[in-house]
Amino acid sequence: MEWLCRWWIIQNSPVETAVRYYGDRDVTWTSQGMLRLSARAMRRLFQPTLEHIKQLIGNVLNESSLRGTQLLCQS
């Protein structure tokens, strides 16, 4: 029942109220009407994507058919 109450409050509130009710200190609403994310929140947001990119680059660099390659692209 508590989740329903939270959902209702968030769905029927202005963004500022929903952000305040969410209660994450890394996510705030400014007096200028902008959403502010701390560096920590941005890191949490993008960390999975960055880890996936690192993994894909590692897979390419460890590909046996690329052994000895010194330049992957030329501009």
C-alpha atoms as one frame of an Amber mdcrd trajectory, in Angstrom:
protein
   0.000   0.000   0.000   2.896   2.332   0.765   4.233   2.028  -2.799   0.797
   3.011  -4.132   0.757   6.094  -1.916   4.274   7.081  -3.068   3.366   6.477
  -6.708   0.227   8.619  -6.348   2.132  11.488  -4.735   4.841  11.424  -7.401
   2.388  11.104 -10.320   0.201  13.970  -9.166   2.822  16.421  -7.940   4.920
  19.104  -9.552   8.451  17.961 -10.393   9.885  19.938  -7.470   7.690  18.081
  -4.981   8.425  14.702  -6.540  12.188  15.359  -6.399  11.969  16.443  -2.756
   9.810  13.421  -1.881  12.278  11.090  -3.645  14.751  12.111  -0.955  18.092
  11.558  -2.714  20.609  14.187  -1.616  22.395  13.775  -4.960  19.274  14.879
  -6.874  17.892  18.347  -6.152  15.602  20.939  -7.676  17.054  24.444  -7.933
  15.208  27.683  -7.268  15.667  28.462 -10.990  13.502  25.442 -11.842  16.278
  23.080 -12.942  17.075  19.534 -11.925  20.570  19.299 -10.438  22.489  16.026
 -10.288  25.658  15.776  -8.238  28.826  14.257  -9.674  28.071  11.118  -7.674
  24.594  10.819  -9.212  26.011  11.338 -12.702  28.604   8.631 -12.033  25.870
   6.229 -10.888  23.828   7.085 -13.964  26.598   6.520 -16.511  28.722   3.837
 -14.802  26.954   0.847 -16.418  27.349   2.374 -19.890  31.024   3.182 -19.328
  31.699  -0.335 -18.035  30.045  -1.800 -21.126  32.118   0.433 -23.438  35.317
  -0.615 -21.622  34.347  -4.259 -21.978  33.675  -3.907 -25.715  36.978  -2.092
 -26.314  38.778  -4.802 -24.348  37.096  -7.472 -26.482  38.229  -5.749 -29.681
  41.790  -5.283 -28.447  41.986  -8.930 -27.322  40.702 -10.245 -30.661  43.279
 -12.700 -32.004  42.818 -11.516 -35.599  43.969  -8.016 -34.557  47.257  -9.139
 -32.981  50.065  -7.002 -34.275  47.742  -4.249 -35.496  49.204  -0.872 -34.608
  46.534   1.467 -35.919  42.791   0.767 -35.798  41.703   3.844 -37.748  43.362
   6.671 -39.575  42.006  10.179 -39.866
